[in-house]
Amino acid sequence: MRNDNDPLVRLMRPLLGVLAATFINVLIAAMIGGALPFEYSGRAWSYTALVLYVIVGAVMIFRLTAEAERDFSPARVIKWALSIWLWPVLLLASRRR
């Protein structure tokens, strides 16, 4: 029995997409953090800051797009992964509308 009024059921595909994009971006943040020319503690703090940025971006992108998204596809996951890095620009653009 499927209940379309349940928010978890209604938002399942966008939630899966943003979680997959967040997973990809955490791996990218690890590669960026590991490649920085700092000592271990500097790389660790850089990675922590990048992961926090990605998590905040994932929440913001989910809030901005969850109601409009209905598809779950690799193209959508890539779009969300890129959008998570660009979330301040997208947030400003949505505020100006």
N, CA, C and O atoms as a printed pandas DataFrame, in Angstrom:
     atom_number atom_name residue_name chain_id  residue_number  x_coord  y_coord  z_coord
0              1         N          MET        A               1    0.834   -1.160    0.000
1              2        CA          MET        A               1    0.000    0.000    0.000
2              3         C          MET        A               1    0.894    1.243    0.000
3              4         O          MET        A               1    1.695    1.431    0.916
4              5         N          ARG        A               2    0.761    2.076   -1.005
5              6        CA          ARG        A               2    1.610    3.246   -1.161
6              7         C          ARG        A               2    0.831    4.507   -0.785
7              8         O          ARG        A               2   -0.288    4.729   -1.246
8              9         N          ASN        A               3    1.450    5.319    0.059
9             10        CA          ASN        A               3    0.814    6.547    0.505
10            11         C          ASN        A               3    1.562    7.729   -0.085
11            12         O          ASN        A               3    2.663    8.049    0.363
12            13         N          ASP        A               4    0.977    8.384   -1.089
13            14        CA          ASP        A               4    1.635    9.513   -1.756
14            15         C          ASP        A               4    1.653   10.774   -0.899
15            16         O          ASP        A               4    2.346   11.733   -1.238
16            17         N          ASN        A               5    0.921   10.792    0.181
17            18        CA          ASN        A               5    0.936   11.943    1.075
18            19         C          ASN        A               5    2.099   11.884    2.064
19            20         O          ASN        A               5    2.410   12.879    2.719
20            21         N          ASP        A               6    2.728   10.741    2.170
21            22        CA          ASP        A               6    3.860   10.587    3.079
22            23         C          ASP        A               6    5.065   11.339    2.509
23            24         O          ASP        A               6    5.483   11.053    1.387
24            25         N          PRO        A               7    5.641   12.301    3.261
25            26        CA          PRO        A               7    6.766   13.081    2.721
26            27         C          PRO        A               7    7.985   12.214    2.397
27            28         O          PRO        A               7    8.721   12.515    1.457
28            29         N          LEU        A               8    8.203   11.155    3.155
29            30        CA          LEU        A               8    9.352   10.296    2.883
30            31         C          LEU        A               8    9.198    9.585    1.546
31            32         O          LEU        A               8   10.166    9.447    0.799
32            33         N          VAL        A               9    8.003    9.139    1.245
33            34        CA          VAL        A               9    7.757    8.481   -0.039
34            35         C          VAL        A               9    7.837    9.504   -1.167
35            36         O          VAL        A               9    8.414    9.224   -2.217
36            37         N          ARG        A              10    7.269   10.674   -0.960
37            38        CA          ARG        A              10    7.236   11.706   -1.989
38            39         C          ARG        A              10    8.631   12.242   -2.310
39            40         O          ARG        A              10    8.916   12.587   -3.456
40            41         N          LEU        A              11    9.497   12.310   -1.302
41            42        CA          LEU        A              11   10.831   12.889   -1.482
42            43         C          LEU        A              11   11.940   11.842   -1.553
43            44         O          LEU        A              11   13.118   12.184   -1.455
44            45         N          MET        A              12   11.576   10.575   -1.723
45            46        CA          MET        A              12   12.580    9.504   -1.706
46            47         C          MET        A              12   13.594    9.641   -2.849
47            48         O          MET        A              12   14.795    9.510   -2.614
48            49         N          ARG        A              13   13.146    9.896   -4.051
49            50        CA          ARG        A              13   14.077   10.008   -5.182
50            51         C          ARG        A              13   15.006   11.209   -5.061
51            52         O          ARG        A              13   16.209   11.059   -5.279
52            53         N          PRO        A              14   14.503   12.391   -4.725
53            54        CA          PRO        A              14   15.440   13.509   -4.521
54            55         C          PRO        A              14   16.406   13.257   -3.366
55            56         O          PRO        A              14   17.568   13.657   -3.429
56            57         N          LEU        A              15   15.931   12.600   -2.318
57            58        CA          LEU        A              15   16.802   12.295   -1.184
58            59         C          LEU        A              15   17.899   11.320   -1.579
59            60         O          LEU        A              15   19.053   11.498   -1.190
60            61         N          LEU        A              16   17.557   10.298   -2.341
61            62        CA          LEU        A              16   18.573    9.357   -2.827
62            63         C          LEU        A              16   19.577   10.055   -3.731
63            64         O          LEU        A              16   20.774    9.775   -3.664
64            65         N          GLY        A              17   19.100   10.959   -4.572
65            66        CA          GLY        A              17   19.994   11.681   -5.467
66            67         C          GLY        A              17   20.964   12.574   -4.724
67            68         O          GLY        A              17   22.155   12.596   -5.034
68            69         N          VAL        A              18   20.464   13.312   -3.747
69            70        CA          VAL        A              18   21.351   14.210   -3.018
70            71         C          VAL        A              18   22.305   13.412   -2.117
71            72         O          VAL        A              18   23.434   13.850   -1.900
72            73         N          LEU        A              19   21.895   12.286   -1.601
73            74        CA          LEU        A              19   22.807   11.448   -0.817
74            75         C          LEU        A              19   23.916   10.861   -1.687
75            76         O          LEU        A              19   25.074   10.809   -1.272
76            77         N          ALA        A              20   23.563   10.423   -2.886
77            78        CA          ALA        A              20   24.583    9.906   -3.803
78            79         C          ALA        A              20   25.554   11.014   -4.205
79            80         O          ALA        A              20   26.761   10.785   -4.272
80            81         N          ALA        A              21   25.035   12.209   -4.473
81            82        CA          ALA        A              21   25.898   13.340   -4.826
82            83         C          ALA        A              21   26.789   13.738   -3.657
83            84         O          ALA        A              21   27.949   14.096   -3.862
84            85         N          THR        A              22   26.268   13.683   -2.440
85            86        CA          THR        A              22   27.071   13.998   -1.260
86            87         C          THR        A              22   28.187   12.986   -1.077
87            88         O          THR        A              22   29.311   13.360   -0.740
88            89         N          PHE        A              23   27.897   11.718   -1.291
89            90        CA          PHE        A              23   28.930   10.687   -1.199
90            91         C          PHE        A              23   30.057   10.956   -2.193
91            92         O          PHE        A              23   31.235   10.871   -1.845
92            93         N          ILE        A              24   29.691   11.277   -3.419
93            94        CA          ILE        A              24   30.695   11.589   -4.447
94            95         C          ILE        A              24   31.518   12.808   -4.030
95            96         O          ILE        A              24   32.740   12.815   -4.176
96            97         N          ASN        A              25   30.847   13.834   -3.512
97            98        CA          ASN        A              25   31.551   15.059   -3.140
98            99         C          ASN        A              25   32.442   14.889   -1.914
99           100         O          ASN        A              25   33.466   15.564   -1.809
100          101         N          VAL        A              26   32.084   14.019   -0.999
101          102        CA          VAL        A              26   32.971   13.745    0.136
102          103         C          VAL        A              26   34.251   13.082   -0.362
103          104         O          VAL        A              26   35.333   13.375    0.146
104          105         N          LEU        A              27   34.145   12.205   -1.334
105          106        CA          LEU        A              27   35.340   11.594   -1.912
106          107         C          LEU        A              27   36.196   12.644   -2.633
107          108         O          LEU        A              27   37.423   12.618   -2.537
108          109         N          ILE        A              28   35.554   13.556   -3.345
109          110        CA          ILE        A              28   36.289   14.639   -4.008
110          111         C          ILE        A              28   36.960   15.536   -2.973
111          112         O          ILE        A              28   38.102   15.955   -3.161
112          113         N          ALA        A              29   36.254   15.834   -1.880
113          114        CA          ALA        A              29   36.838   16.650   -0.812
114          115         C          ALA        A              29   38.053   15.958   -0.197
115          116         O          ALA        A              29   39.029   16.618    0.159
116          117         N          ALA        A              30   37.999   14.638   -0.072
117          118        CA          ALA        A              30   39.149   13.895    0.457
118          119         C          ALA        A              30   40.343   13.995   -0.478
119          120         O          ALA        A              30   41.479   14.141   -0.026
120          121         N          MET        A              31   40.093   13.917   -1.770
121          122        CA          MET        A              31   41.194   14.041   -2.722
122          123         C          MET        A              31   41.784   15.446   -2.695
123          124         O          MET        A              31   43.003   15.607   -2.747
124          125         N          ILE        A              32   40.931   16.461   -2.614
125          126        CA          ILE        A              32   41.423   17.845   -2.547
126          127         C          ILE        A              32   42.194   18.060   -1.255
127          128         O          ILE        A              32   43.295   18.611   -1.273
128          129         N          GLY        A              33   41.627   17.631   -0.135
129          130        CA          GLY        A              33   42.284   17.802    1.153
130          131         C          GLY        A              33   43.610   17.071    1.238
131          132         O          GLY        A              33   44.559   17.580    1.835
132          133         N          GLY        A              34   43.690   15.900    0.658
133          134        CA          GLY        A              34   44.929   15.134    0.669
134          135         C          GLY        A              34   46.003   15.694   -0.242
135          136         O          GLY        A              34   47.190   15.439   -0.039
136          137         N          ALA        A              35   45.597   16.452   -1.239
137          138        CA          ALA        A              35   46.563   16.995   -2.199
138          139         C          ALA        A              35   47.130   18.347   -1.779
139          140         O          ALA        A              35   48.062   18.851   -2.408
140          141         N          LEU        A              36   46.585   18.927   -0.739
141          142        CA          LEU        A              36   47.066   20.244   -0.309
142          143         C          LEU        A              36   48.457   20.138    0.312
143          144         O          LEU        A              36   48.767   19.142    0.966
144          145         N          PRO        A              37   49.292   21.150    0.115
145          146        CA          PRO        A              37   50.679   21.078    0.568
146          147         C          PRO        A              37   50.872   21.499    2.031
147          148         O          PRO        A              37   51.751   22.304    2.336
148          149         N          PHE        A              38   50.052   20.954    2.927
149          150        CA          PHE        A              38   50.153   21.279    4.341
150          151         C          PHE        A              38   50.676   20.073    5.102
151          152         O          PHE        A              38   50.793   18.974    4.560
152          153         N          GLU        A              39   50.984   20.303    6.362
153          154        CA          GLU        A              39   51.262   19.189    7.265
154          155         C          GLU        A              39   49.959   18.431    7.488
155          156         O          GLU        A              39   48.900   18.842    7.012
156          157         N          TYR        A              40   50.047   17.326    8.213
157          158        CA          TYR        A              40   48.871   16.483    8.419
158          159         C          TYR        A              40   47.703   17.252    9.029
159          160         O          TYR        A              40   46.571   17.130    8.560
160          161         N          SER        A              41   47.961   18.036   10.059
161          162        CA          SER        A              41   46.859   18.738   10.724
162          163         C          SER        A              41   46.231   19.775    9.785
163          164         O          SER        A              41   45.016   19.971    9.828
164          165         N          GLY        A              42   47.010   20.431    8.957
165          166        CA          GLY        A              42   46.463   21.382    7.994
166          167         C          GLY        A              42   45.581   20.704    6.962
167          168         O          GLY        A              42   44.526   21.224    6.599
168          169         N          ARG        A              43   46.019   19.536    6.486
169          170        CA          ARG        A              43   45.194   18.778    5.533
170          171         C          ARG        A              43   43.919   18.287    6.202
171          172         O          ARG        A              43   42.857   18.284    5.581
172          173         N          ALA        A              44   44.013   17.870    7.466
173          174        CA          ALA        A              44   42.832   17.382    8.189
174          175         C          ALA        A              44   41.812   18.505    8.387
175          176         O          ALA        A              44   40.615   18.300    8.182
176          177         N          TRP        A              45   42.281   19.690    8.783
177          178        CA          TRP        A              45   41.365   20.815    8.951
178          179         C          TRP        A              45   40.773   21.261    7.618
179          180         O          TRP        A              45   39.603   21.638    7.552
180          181         N          SER        A              46   41.561   21.219    6.576
181          182        CA          SER        A              46   41.055   21.574    5.249
182          183         C          SER        A              46   39.976   20.592    4.805
183          184         O          SER        A              46   38.941   20.996    4.274
184          185         N          TYR        A              47   40.218   19.315    5.021
185          186        CA          TYR        A              47   39.237   18.290    4.666
186          187         C          TYR        A              47   37.959   18.482    5.485
187          188         O          TYR        A              47   36.855   18.359    4.955
188          189         N          THR        A              48   38.109   18.780    6.768
189          190        CA          THR        A              48   36.940   19.013    7.621
190          191         C          THR        A              48   36.119   20.189    7.101
191          192         O          THR        A              48   34.893   20.111    7.031
192          193         N          ALA        A              49   36.791   21.274    6.739
193          194        CA          ALA        A              49   36.083   22.439    6.205
194          195         C          ALA        A              49   35.387   22.109    4.888
195          196         O          ALA        A              49   34.257   22.541    4.661
196          197         N          LEU        A              50   36.047   21.351    4.024
197          198        CA          LEU        A              50   35.435   20.966    2.750
198          199         C          LEU        A              50   34.211   20.074    2.960
199          200         O          LEU        A              50   33.202   20.235    2.274
200          201         N          VAL        A              51   34.296   19.147    3.894
201          202        CA          VAL        A              51   33.161   18.263    4.167
202          203         C          VAL        A              51   31.993   19.060    4.747
203          204         O          VAL        A              51   30.843   18.819    4.380
204          205         N          LEU        A              52   32.269   19.995    5.635
205          206        CA          LEU        A              52   31.196   20.844    6.164
206          207         C          LEU        A              52   30.547   21.668    5.053
207          208         O          LEU        A              52   29.327   21.826    5.021
208          209         N          TYR        A              53   31.363   22.186    4.153
209          210        CA          TYR        A              53   30.855   22.940    3.009
210          211         C          TYR        A              53   29.939   22.053    2.156
211          212         O          TYR        A              53   28.871   22.487    1.725
212          213         N          VAL        A              54   30.363   20.817    1.919
213          214        CA          VAL        A              54   29.577   19.879    1.117
214          215         C          VAL        A              54   28.267   19.530    1.811
215          216         O          VAL        A              54   27.224   19.456    1.160
216          217         N          ILE        A              55   28.307   19.317    3.109
217          218        CA          ILE        A              55   27.084   18.962    3.839
218          219         C          ILE        A              55   26.095   20.124    3.838
219          220         O          ILE        A              55   24.904   19.924    3.602
220          221         N          VAL        A              56   26.580   21.333    4.099
221          222        CA          VAL        A              56   25.706   22.504    4.043
222          223         C          VAL        A              56   25.148   22.667    2.631
223          224         O          VAL        A              56   23.967   22.969    2.458
224          225         N          GLY        A              57   25.987   22.469    1.633
225          226        CA          GLY        A              57   25.528   22.553    0.250
226          227         C          GLY        A              57   24.475   21.514   -0.082
227          228         O          GLY        A              57   23.511   21.810   -0.789
228          229         N          ALA        A              58   24.647   20.302    0.420
229          230        CA          ALA        A              58   23.665   19.246    0.160
230          231         C          ALA        A              58   22.312   19.595    0.775
231          232         O          ALA        A              58   21.271   19.384    0.153
232          233         N          VAL        A              59   22.329   20.122    1.980
233          234        CA          VAL        A              59   21.075   20.519    2.629
234          235         C          VAL        A              59   20.414   21.653    1.857
235          236         O          VAL        A              59   19.203   21.633    1.634
236          237         N          MET        A              60   21.203   22.640    1.450
237          238        CA          MET        A              60   20.642   23.774    0.724
238          239         C          MET        A              60   20.074   23.358   -0.635
239          240         O          MET        A              60   18.981   23.780   -1.012
240          241         N          ILE        A              61   20.813   22.541   -1.356
241          242        CA          ILE        A              61   20.336   22.084   -2.670
242          243         C          ILE        A              61   19.081   21.230   -2.518
243          244         O          ILE        A              61   18.155   21.335   -3.322
244          245         N          PHE        A              62   19.048   20.393   -1.497
245          246        CA          PHE        A              62   17.856   19.582   -1.270
246          247         C          PHE        A              62   16.656   20.476   -0.962
247          248         O          PHE        A              62   15.562   20.244   -1.476
248          249         N          ARG        A              63   16.854   21.487   -0.135
249          250        CA          ARG        A              63   15.757   22.399    0.198
250          251         C          ARG        A              63   15.277   23.180   -1.024
251          252         O          ARG        A              63   14.084   23.447   -1.165
252          253         N          LEU        A              64   16.210   23.544   -1.906
253          254        CA          LEU        A              64   15.838   24.342   -3.083
254          255         C          LEU        A              64   15.146   23.510   -4.161
255          256         O          LEU        A              64   14.305   24.035   -4.891
256          257         N          THR        A              65   15.479   22.234   -4.275
257          258        CA          THR        A              65   15.021   21.461   -5.429
258          259         C          THR        A              65   14.159   20.249   -5.111
259          260         O          THR        A              65   13.631   19.633   -6.037
260          261         N          ALA        A              66   13.995   19.887   -3.878
261          262        CA          ALA        A              66   13.347   18.610   -3.552
262          263         C          ALA        A              66   11.916   18.517   -4.066
263          264         O          ALA        A              66   11.511   17.473   -4.577
264          265         N          GLU        A              67   11.158   19.575   -3.940
265          266        CA          GLU        A              67    9.756   19.514   -4.364
266          267         C          GLU        A              67    9.603   19.420   -5.880
267          268         O          GLU        A              67    8.625   18.855   -6.368
268          269         N          ALA        A              68   10.551   19.963   -6.621
269          270        CA          ALA        A              68   10.439   19.971   -8.082
270          271         C          ALA        A              68   11.029   18.724   -8.733
271          272         O          ALA        A              68   10.678   18.398   -9.867
272          273         N          GLU        A              69   11.915   18.027   -8.037
273          274        CA          GLU        A              69   12.590   16.863   -8.622
274          275         C          GLU        A              69   11.747   15.601   -8.455
275          276         O          GLU        A              69   11.212   15.335   -7.379
276          277         N          ARG        A              70   11.641   14.853   -9.505
277          278        CA          ARG        A              70   10.924   13.571   -9.452
278          279         C          ARG        A              70   11.745   12.431  -10.035
279          280         O          ARG        A              70   11.408   11.263   -9.843
280          281         N          ASP        A              71   12.819   12.758  -10.744
281          282        CA          ASP        A              71   13.642   11.744  -11.400
282          283         C          ASP        A              71   14.842   11.369  -10.548
283          284         O          ASP        A              71   15.324   12.162   -9.739
284          285         N          PHE        A              72   15.306   10.168  -10.742
285          286        CA          PHE        A              72   16.576    9.726  -10.178
286          287         C          PHE        A              72   17.341    9.064  -11.309
287          288         O          PHE        A              72   17.007    7.962  -11.745
288          289         N          SER        A              73   18.370    9.751  -11.774
289          290        CA          SER        A              73   19.173    9.225  -12.865
290          291         C          SER        A              73   20.619    9.650  -12.643
291          292         O          SER        A              73   20.880   10.571  -11.869
292          293         N          PRO        A              74   21.564    8.988  -13.314
293          294        CA          PRO        A              74   22.965    9.401  -13.171
294          295         C          PRO        A              74   23.195   10.858  -13.564
295          296         O          PRO        A              74   24.025   11.541  -12.964
296          297         N          ALA        A              75   22.469   11.332  -14.563
297          298        CA          ALA        A              75   22.615   12.739  -14.969
298          299         C          ALA        A              75   22.171   13.674  -13.852
299          300         O          ALA        A              75   22.798   14.710  -13.629
300          301         N          ARG        A              76   21.103   13.325  -13.149
301          302        CA          ARG        A              76   20.634   14.139  -12.027
302          303         C          ARG        A              76   21.641   14.132  -10.879
303          304         O          ARG        A              76   21.871   15.159  -10.240
304          305         N          VAL        A              77   22.230   12.983  -10.625
305          306        CA          VAL        A              77   23.217   12.888   -9.544
306          307         C          VAL        A              77   24.423   13.767   -9.867
307          308         O          VAL        A              77   24.944   14.444   -8.982
308          309         N          ILE        A              78   24.867   13.765  -11.104
309          310        CA          ILE        A              78   25.989   14.621  -11.508
310          311         C          ILE        A              78   25.595   16.091  -11.382
311          312         O          ILE        A              78   26.386   16.914  -10.920
312          313         N          LYS        A              79   24.383   16.412  -11.789
313          314        CA          LYS        A              79   23.891   17.790  -11.668
314          315         C          LYS        A              79   23.876   18.222  -10.205
315          316         O          LYS        A              79   24.297   19.333   -9.883
316          317         N          TRP        A              80   23.393   17.349   -9.316
317          318        CA          TRP        A              80   23.373   17.672   -7.894
318          319         C          TRP        A              80   24.785   17.774   -7.334
319          320         O          TRP        A              80   25.064   18.637   -6.503
320          321         N          ALA        A              81   25.672   16.898   -7.787
321          322        CA          ALA        A              81   27.057   16.938   -7.292
322          323         C          ALA        A              81   27.715   18.269   -7.648
323          324         O          ALA        A              81   28.419   18.854   -6.825
324          325         N          LEU        A              82   27.493   18.740   -8.849
325          326        CA          LEU        A              82   28.036   20.050   -9.240
326          327         C          LEU        A              82   27.336   21.187   -8.499
327          328         O          LEU        A              82   27.974   22.158   -8.095
328          329         N          SER        A              83   26.046   21.062   -8.326
329          330        CA          SER        A              83   25.279   22.105   -7.646
330          331         C          SER        A              83   25.688   22.251   -6.185
331          332         O          SER        A              83   25.644   23.351   -5.634
332          333         N          ILE        A              84   26.079   21.161   -5.564
333          334        CA          ILE        A              84   26.489   21.219   -4.156
334          335         C          ILE        A              84   27.721   22.106   -3.998
335          336         O          ILE        A              84   27.838   22.829   -3.009
336          337         N          TRP        A              85   28.635   22.058   -4.956
337          338        CA          TRP        A              85   29.822   22.923   -4.877
338          339         C          TRP        A              85   29.474   24.380   -5.167
339          340         O          TRP        A              85   30.168   25.287   -4.708
340          341         N          LEU        A              86   28.412   24.607   -5.920
341          342        CA          LEU        A              86   28.035   25.960   -6.321
342          343         C          LEU        A              86   26.859   26.511   -5.516
343          344         O          LEU        A              86   26.222   27.472   -5.946
344          345         N          TRP        A              87   26.562   25.927   -4.369
345          346        CA          TRP        A              87   25.354   26.287   -3.639
346          347         C          TRP        A              87   25.261   27.756   -3.249
347          348         O          TRP        A              87   24.143   28.271   -3.244
348          349         N          PRO        A              88   26.335   28.482   -2.920
349          350        CA          PRO        A              88   26.127   29.904   -2.587
350          351         C          PRO        A              88   25.584   30.707   -3.776
351          352         O          PRO        A              88   24.730   31.576   -3.605
352          353         N          VAL        A              89   26.081   30.412   -4.968
353          354        CA          VAL        A              89   25.607   31.113   -6.167
354          355         C          VAL        A              89   24.141   30.785   -6.426
355          356         O          VAL        A              89   23.346   31.670   -6.742
356          357         N          LEU        A              90   23.791   29.517   -6.292
357          358        CA          LEU        A              90   22.408   29.103   -6.541
358          359         C          LEU        A              90   21.467   29.663   -5.482
359          360         O          LEU        A              90   20.324   30.001   -5.787
360          361         N          LEU        A              91   21.934   29.765   -4.249
361          362        CA          LEU        A              91   21.107   30.351   -3.199
362          363         C          LEU        A              91   20.847   31.831   -3.452
363          364         O          LEU        A              91   19.725   32.307   -3.282
364          365         N          LEU        A              92   21.891   32.559   -3.861
365          366        CA          LEU        A              92   21.708   33.971   -4.192
366          367         C          LEU        A              92   20.768   34.151   -5.373
367          368         O          LEU        A              92   19.932   35.055   -5.372
368          369         N          ALA        A              93   20.898   33.297   -6.376
369          370        CA          ALA        A              93   20.021   33.389   -7.544
370          371         C          ALA        A              93   18.569   33.119   -7.177
371          372         O          ALA        A              93   17.665   33.769   -7.703
372          373         N          SER        A              94   18.337   32.162   -6.277
373          374        CA          SER        A              94   16.956   31.857   -5.882
374          375         C          SER        A              94   16.371   32.963   -5.010
375          376         O          SER        A              94   15.160   33.184   -5.032
376          377         N          ARG        A              95   17.197   33.653   -4.252
377          378        CA          ARG        A              95   16.710   34.757   -3.394
378          379         C          ARG        A              95   16.323   35.973   -4.225
379          380         O          ARG        A              95   15.434   36.731   -3.839
380          381         N          ARG        A              96   16.981   36.163   -5.358
381          382        CA          ARG        A              96   16.701   37.331   -6.202
382          383         C          ARG        A              96   15.417   37.184   -7.002
383          384         O          ARG        A              96   14.887   38.181   -7.495
384          385         N          ARG        A              97   14.906   35.976   -7.144
385          386        CA          ARG        A              97   13.672   35.764   -7.908
386          387         C          ARG        A              97   12.468   36.186   -7.142
387          388         O          ARG        A              97   11.349   36.074   -7.641
